[in-house]
Amino acid sequence: MSVGDFRIFLEFERWRIFCPRCRAVFVEQLDWLAKNPRYTHRFAFRIGTLCREMTNKAVSELEHLHDSTVKDLDKLYMQQQMSKAGTPAPRTIGVDEIAIRRGHDYRIIVSDLDRGRPIWVGGRGRGEEDLDLFFKELGDQKKQRIKLAAMDMWKPFRKSVVKHVPEIRIVFDKFHIMRHLSEALDKVRRNEYYRLAGKDRSFIKGQRYTLLSHRENLTREGRKSLQKLLRANKRLNAAYLLKESFGQLWGYQTEGWARRFFEQWRDSLKWQRLQPYEKFAKMIDQHWDGIASYCHPENKVGLGMVEGLNNKIKVLMRRAYGYRDEEYLKLKIIAAFLPALSRRFQNSSRVIHIAQRSGPPKGPEAKRCG
């Protein structure tokens, strides 16, 4: 164990008793030791606390431990976090997927939007049968408590949720919808780049980030470049203004006014020759129920958490250069949104009691072998 710049080795004796009746050997149980006799509970908690902020490699170098030992102690810490958090019984869930490696290898993440944390990671893809596993683990009683689900417009997710909770209200994630609109704007930009030539094309080249970013996130030079681009190309100017105006849809409190706004927005596409936008408008019309559901006050949930979750997971994976152990990755994702274990919790686990043993053991072993 590390204490400042010193390494301390704790030497102690453990009783091993042979039982003539059972014909087996029993080892004395010490409450301050973890499952592995090479470390204490308190040391395991220290390693877990360090792993919340540092990479496993950095922790192993700091504490002079093997990488696998750091991972095992970190698992122990995260399991205690999950045990303290308790079994989830959500009322509002968010459903999303993450790519854990290249090649369209996805896993589904289900989050409790009321508590702002993920509660389940699983599946072998993003199909209907993969999300069914979550409801199977949750149980019939708890899944009936779910009243609202936020997700993207992926059809298998919706089919699975409606199959298990028929009366559920579904809200489509506005961040995913706006991402589709940004992709449509980018297609217009590419079409204009290939359509034009010479000086007209030079205004568009290298301006993808400038065009797709929010205006308030641009620097002074970026805003100047944006104004120059929009003045030079009328079609891009129309597409940009339509994209910015579409965000007003999420501010309406009634479905009727939201529908009226969308109809006016779609009518403004006429004679603009913006085919990617026309495809986007058709997609919105086909999924209108889940989009208009957000207008009702009881369905106003924090959808930013679902999108922020993906970004935090990407940071976790980038910091570790990926995870080979998938179960470890799942623990990391869930525990990253749980509070760190307090010192009071560590002390309550009887992790610092050290006693001298001078006689035969007491307790279950003594009764069993007496």
C-alpha positions as CSV (number, residue, x, y, z in Angstrom):
1,M,0.0,0.0,0.0
2,S,1.2,3.5,-0.8
3,V,1.6,6.1,2.0
4,G,3.2,9.2,0.6
5,D,6.5,8.1,-1.1
6,F,6.6,4.9,0.9
7,R,5.4,1.4,0.1
8,I,4.0,-0.4,3.2
9,F,3.5,-4.2,3.3
10,L,1.1,-5.5,5.9
11,E,1.9,-9.0,7.2
12,F,-0.6,-10.9,9.2
13,E,-1.6,-14.5,10.1
14,R,-4.8,-16.2,8.9
15,W,-6.1,-19.4,10.6
16,R,-6.5,-22.4,8.3
17,I,-8.5,-25.2,10.0
18,F,-9.0,-28.7,8.8
19,C,-12.5,-30.1,9.6
20,P,-12.3,-33.9,10.1
21,R,-16.1,-34.1,9.8
22,C,-16.3,-32.3,6.4
23,R,-12.8,-33.4,5.3
24,A,-12.2,-29.8,4.1
25,V,-10.0,-26.8,5.0
26,F,-11.5,-23.5,6.1
27,V,-9.8,-20.1,6.1
28,E,-10.5,-17.4,8.7
29,Q,-12.6,-14.5,7.3
30,L,-11.3,-11.0,8.0
31,D,-13.8,-8.2,7.5
32,W,-11.3,-5.6,6.6
33,L,-10.0,-7.7,3.6
34,A,-11.5,-7.6,0.2
35,K,-12.0,-10.8,-1.8
36,N,-8.4,-10.8,-2.8
37,P,-6.1,-10.9,0.3
38,R,-3.6,-8.6,-1.5
39,Y,-5.6,-5.4,-0.8
40,T,-8.0,-3.9,1.7
41,H,-11.4,-2.5,1.0
42,R,-10.2,1.0,1.7
43,F,-7.4,0.6,-0.9
44,A,-9.9,-0.7,-3.4
45,F,-12.0,2.4,-2.9
46,R,-9.0,4.6,-3.4
47,I,-8.2,3.0,-6.7
48,G,-11.9,3.3,-7.8
49,T,-11.9,7.0,-6.9
50,L,-8.7,7.6,-8.9
51,C,-10.1,5.7,-11.9
52,R,-13.0,8.2,-12.1
53,E,-10.6,10.9,-13.1
54,M,-7.6,9.1,-14.5
55,T,-6.8,6.4,-17.0
56,N,-6.2,2.9,-15.8
57,K,-2.6,3.1,-17.1
58,A,-1.9,6.3,-15.1
59,V,-3.4,4.7,-11.9
60,S,-1.3,1.6,-12.4
61,E,1.9,3.6,-12.7
62,L,1.0,5.8,-9.7
63,E,0.2,2.9,-7.4
64,H,2.7,0.4,-8.9
65,L,0.0,-2.1,-9.8
66,H,-0.7,-4.3,-12.8
67,D,-3.4,-3.1,-15.3
68,S,-5.6,-6.0,-14.6
69,T,-5.5,-5.4,-10.8
70,V,-6.5,-1.8,-11.4
71,K,-9.4,-2.9,-13.5
72,D,-10.5,-5.5,-10.9
73,L,-10.5,-2.9,-8.1
74,D,-12.3,-0.4,-10.3
75,K,-15.0,-3.0,-11.0
76,L,-15.4,-3.6,-7.2
77,Y,-15.8,0.2,-6.6
78,M,-18.4,0.6,-9.4
79,Q,-20.4,-2.4,-8.2
80,Q,-20.6,-0.7,-4.8
81,Q,-21.8,2.4,-6.6
82,M,-24.5,0.5,-8.4
83,S,-25.5,-1.3,-5.2
84,K,-25.9,2.0,-3.4
85,A,-28.0,3.5,-6.2
86,G,-30.5,0.6,-6.0
87,T,-32.6,-1.1,-8.6
88,P,-34.1,1.4,-11.1
89,A,-37.8,1.9,-11.5
90,P,-38.1,4.8,-14.1
91,R,-41.1,6.7,-15.2
92,T,-39.4,8.6,-18.1
93,I,-36.8,6.8,-20.2
94,G,-34.5,7.8,-23.1
95,V,-33.4,5.3,-25.6
96,D,-30.4,5.7,-27.8
97,E,-27.6,3.6,-29.3
98,I,-23.8,3.9,-29.3
99,A,-21.2,2.4,-31.6
100,I,-18.6,0.6,-29.4
101,R,-16.3,-0.1,-32.3
102,R,-16.1,0.3,-36.1
103,G,-18.3,-1.8,-38.4
104,H,-21.8,-0.7,-37.1
105,D,-21.4,-2.6,-33.9
106,Y,-24.0,-1.0,-31.7
107,R,-25.3,-1.3,-28.1
108,I,-28.5,0.2,-26.7
109,I,-28.5,2.6,-23.8
110,V,-31.6,3.2,-21.7
111,S,-31.5,6.3,-19.4
112,D,-33.7,7.4,-16.6
113,L,-34.4,11.0,-17.6
114,D,-35.9,12.0,-14.3
115,R,-32.7,11.1,-12.5
116,G,-30.4,12.0,-15.3
117,R,-28.4,8.8,-15.6
118,P,-28.2,5.6,-17.7
119,I,-29.7,2.5,-16.1
120,W,-29.1,-0.2,-18.8
121,V,-26.6,-1.0,-21.5
122,G,-27.0,-4.1,-23.6
123,G,-28.1,-5.9,-26.7
124,R,-26.0,-7.0,-29.7
125,G,-27.3,-4.4,-32.1
126,R,-30.1,-1.9,-32.3
127,G,-33.0,-4.1,-33.3
128,E,-36.3,-4.7,-31.7
129,E,-35.2,-7.9,-30.0
130,D,-32.2,-6.1,-28.4
131,L,-34.4,-3.5,-26.7
132,D,-36.7,-6.3,-25.6
133,L,-33.9,-7.5,-23.3
134,F,-34.2,-4.3,-21.2
135,F,-37.9,-4.8,-20.6
136,K,-37.3,-8.5,-19.8
137,E,-34.7,-7.5,-17.1
138,L,-36.9,-4.7,-15.8
139,G,-39.9,-7.0,-15.1
140,D,-43.6,-6.7,-15.7
141,Q,-44.4,-4.7,-12.6
142,K,-41.7,-2.0,-13.1
143,K,-42.1,-1.6,-16.9
144,Q,-45.8,-0.6,-16.3
145,R,-44.5,2.4,-14.3
146,I,-43.0,3.9,-17.5
147,K,-45.2,6.7,-18.9
148,L,-42.9,8.5,-21.4
149,A,-40.1,7.5,-23.7
150,A,-37.8,9.8,-25.7
151,M,-36.0,8.3,-28.7
152,D,-34.9,9.0,-32.2
153,M,-37.1,8.0,-35.2
154,W,-35.7,4.4,-35.4
155,K,-38.7,2.1,-36.0
156,P,-37.5,-1.0,-34.1
157,F,-37.1,1.1,-30.9
158,R,-40.7,2.4,-31.2
159,K,-42.1,-1.1,-31.9
160,S,-40.4,-2.6,-28.9
161,V,-41.5,0.1,-26.5
162,V,-45.2,0.0,-27.7
163,K,-45.2,-3.8,-27.5
164,H,-44.2,-3.8,-23.8
165,V,-45.9,-0.6,-22.7
166,P,-48.9,0.0,-25.0
167,E,-50.1,3.2,-23.2
168,I,-46.8,4.9,-23.3
169,R,-46.3,8.4,-24.7
170,I,-43.4,8.7,-27.2
171,V,-41.4,11.9,-27.9
172,F,-38.9,12.0,-30.7
173,D,-35.6,13.5,-29.7
174,K,-35.4,17.0,-31.2
175,F,-31.6,16.9,-31.3
176,H,-31.7,13.9,-33.7
177,I,-34.3,15.7,-35.8
178,M,-32.2,18.8,-36.0
179,R,-29.3,16.6,-37.0
180,H,-31.3,15.4,-40.0
181,L,-31.9,19.0,-40.9
182,S,-28.2,19.9,-40.7
183,E,-27.4,16.9,-42.9
184,A,-30.0,18.2,-45.4
185,L,-28.3,21.7,-45.3
186,D,-24.9,20.0,-45.9
187,K,-26.3,18.2,-48.9
188,V,-27.5,21.5,-50.4
189,R,-24.0,22.9,-49.8
190,R,-22.3,20.0,-51.6
191,N,-24.8,20.2,-54.5
192,E,-24.1,23.9,-54.9
193,Y,-20.3,23.3,-54.8
194,Y,-20.5,20.8,-57.7
195,R,-23.0,22.9,-59.6
196,L,-20.9,26.1,-59.6
197,A,-17.4,26.8,-60.9
198,G,-14.6,29.3,-60.6
199,K,-15.1,32.2,-58.2
200,D,-18.6,31.2,-57.2
201,R,-17.3,27.9,-56.0
202,S,-14.5,29.5,-54.0
203,F,-17.0,31.1,-51.6
204,I,-18.3,27.6,-50.6
205,K,-15.0,25.7,-50.3
206,G,-13.9,25.1,-46.7
207,Q,-17.1,26.6,-45.1
208,R,-18.8,23.5,-43.9
209,Y,-18.2,24.1,-40.2
210,T,-19.1,27.8,-40.6
211,L,-22.4,26.9,-42.3
212,L,-23.5,24.2,-39.9
213,S,-22.5,25.8,-36.6
214,H,-24.8,27.9,-34.5
215,R,-24.2,31.6,-35.1
216,E,-23.4,32.3,-31.4
217,N,-20.7,29.6,-31.4
218,L,-18.8,31.3,-34.3
219,T,-15.9,33.6,-33.8
220,R,-15.9,37.1,-35.3
221,E,-14.0,35.9,-38.3
222,G,-16.4,33.0,-38.7
223,R,-19.4,35.3,-38.7
224,K,-17.8,37.5,-41.4
225,S,-17.2,34.4,-43.5
226,L,-20.8,33.3,-43.0
227,Q,-22.2,36.6,-44.1
228,K,-19.9,36.6,-47.2
229,L,-21.1,33.1,-48.1
230,L,-24.8,33.8,-47.7
231,R,-24.5,37.0,-49.8
232,A,-22.7,35.1,-52.5
233,N,-25.2,32.2,-52.8
234,K,-29.0,32.8,-52.7
235,R,-29.9,29.1,-52.5
236,L,-27.6,28.5,-49.5
237,N,-28.9,31.7,-47.9
238,A,-32.5,30.4,-48.2
239,A,-31.6,27.0,-46.9
240,Y,-29.7,28.5,-43.9
241,L,-32.6,30.7,-42.9
242,L,-35.1,27.8,-43.2
243,K,-32.9,25.7,-40.9
244,E,-32.6,28.5,-38.3
245,S,-36.4,29.1,-38.4
246,F,-37.3,25.5,-37.9
247,G,-36.1,25.5,-34.3
248,Q,-39.2,27.6,-33.4
249,L,-41.3,24.4,-33.6
250,W,-40.2,23.3,-30.2
251,G,-41.4,26.4,-28.5
252,Y,-45.2,25.8,-29.2
253,Q,-47.4,24.7,-26.3
254,T,-50.3,23.3,-28.4
255,E,-50.2,20.8,-31.3
256,G,-52.5,22.9,-33.4
257,W,-50.2,25.9,-33.5
258,A,-47.2,23.7,-34.0
259,R,-48.9,22.0,-37.0
260,R,-49.8,25.4,-38.5
261,F,-46.1,26.5,-38.2
262,F,-44.9,23.4,-39.9
263,E,-47.4,23.7,-42.8
264,Q,-46.2,27.3,-43.4
265,W,-42.5,26.2,-43.2
266,R,-43.2,23.4,-45.7
267,D,-45.0,25.8,-48.1
268,S,-42.0,28.1,-48.1
269,L,-40.0,25.3,-49.8
270,K,-41.9,25.8,-53.0
271,W,-39.9,27.1,-55.9
272,Q,-36.7,26.9,-53.8
273,R,-35.4,23.7,-55.5
274,L,-34.1,22.3,-52.2
275,Q,-34.7,18.6,-52.7
276,P,-32.9,17.5,-49.4
277,Y,-35.3,19.8,-47.5
278,E,-38.3,18.4,-49.3
279,K,-37.2,14.9,-48.2
280,F,-36.8,16.2,-44.6
281,A,-40.3,17.7,-44.6
282,K,-41.7,14.4,-45.8
283,M,-40.0,12.6,-42.9
284,I,-41.3,15.0,-40.4
285,D,-44.9,14.6,-41.7
286,Q,-44.5,10.8,-41.4
287,H,-43.4,11.0,-37.8
288,W,-45.6,13.9,-36.7
289,D,-47.2,12.2,-33.7
290,G,-43.9,11.7,-31.9
291,I,-42.8,15.3,-32.8
292,A,-46.0,17.0,-31.8
293,S,-46.1,15.1,-28.5
294,Y,-43.3,17.4,-27.3
295,C,-45.8,20.3,-27.4
296,H,-47.8,19.0,-24.5
297,P,-46.6,20.5,-21.2
298,E,-46.5,17.1,-19.5
299,N,-44.1,15.8,-22.1
300,K,-41.5,18.6,-21.7
301,V,-38.5,16.5,-20.6
302,G,-34.8,17.4,-20.7
303,L,-33.8,15.8,-24.0
304,G,-30.3,17.2,-23.8
305,M,-29.3,14.5,-21.4
306,V,-29.7,11.8,-24.0
307,E,-27.5,13.6,-26.4
308,G,-25.0,14.6,-23.7
309,L,-24.7,10.9,-22.7
310,N,-23.3,10.0,-26.1
311,N,-20.7,12.7,-25.9
312,K,-19.6,11.6,-22.4
313,I,-19.3,7.9,-23.5
314,K,-17.1,9.0,-26.4
315,V,-14.8,10.8,-24.0
316,L,-14.6,7.7,-21.8
317,M,-13.7,5.5,-24.8
318,R,-11.3,8.0,-26.2
319,R,-9.5,8.3,-22.9
320,A,-9.0,4.6,-22.6
321,Y,-8.4,4.1,-26.4
322,G,-11.4,1.7,-26.4
323,Y,-12.4,-1.2,-24.1
324,R,-11.9,-4.8,-24.9
325,D,-13.9,-6.0,-21.9
326,E,-17.5,-5.1,-22.8
327,E,-18.9,-5.7,-19.3
328,Y,-16.3,-3.3,-18.0
329,L,-17.4,-0.7,-20.5
330,K,-21.0,-1.1,-19.4
331,L,-20.1,-0.6,-15.8
332,K,-18.0,2.5,-16.8
333,I,-21.0,4.0,-18.6
334,I,-23.5,3.5,-15.8
335,A,-21.1,4.4,-12.9
336,A,-19.8,7.6,-14.6
337,F,-23.2,9.2,-13.9
338,L,-23.4,8.0,-10.3
339,P,-22.0,10.1,-7.4
340,A,-18.6,9.0,-6.0
341,L,-18.8,6.9,-2.8
342,S,-18.5,9.0,0.3
343,R,-15.9,8.4,3.1
344,R,-18.9,7.7,5.4
345,F,-20.0,4.9,3.2
346,Q,-16.5,3.4,3.1
347,N,-16.2,3.5,6.9
348,S,-19.7,2.0,7.3
349,S,-18.4,-1.1,5.3
350,R,-16.0,-2.0,8.2
351,V,-13.0,-1.5,6.1
352,I,-10.5,-0.3,8.7
353,H,-11.0,-2.8,11.5
354,I,-7.7,-4.7,12.2
355,A,-7.5,-7.0,15.1
356,Q,-4.9,-9.4,16.5
357,R,-5.9,-13.0,16.5
358,S,-4.3,-15.1,19.2
359,G,-6.7,-17.9,19.5
360,P,-8.9,-20.2,17.4
361,P,-11.5,-18.4,15.2
362,K,-14.9,-17.6,16.3
363,G,-18.1,-17.6,14.3
364,P,-19.4,-20.0,11.6
365,E,-16.1,-21.8,11.2
366,A,-15.8,-22.6,14.9
367,K,-19.4,-23.9,15.1
368,R,-19.0,-25.9,12.0
369,C,-15.7,-27.5,12.9
370,G,-16.1,-27.9,16.7
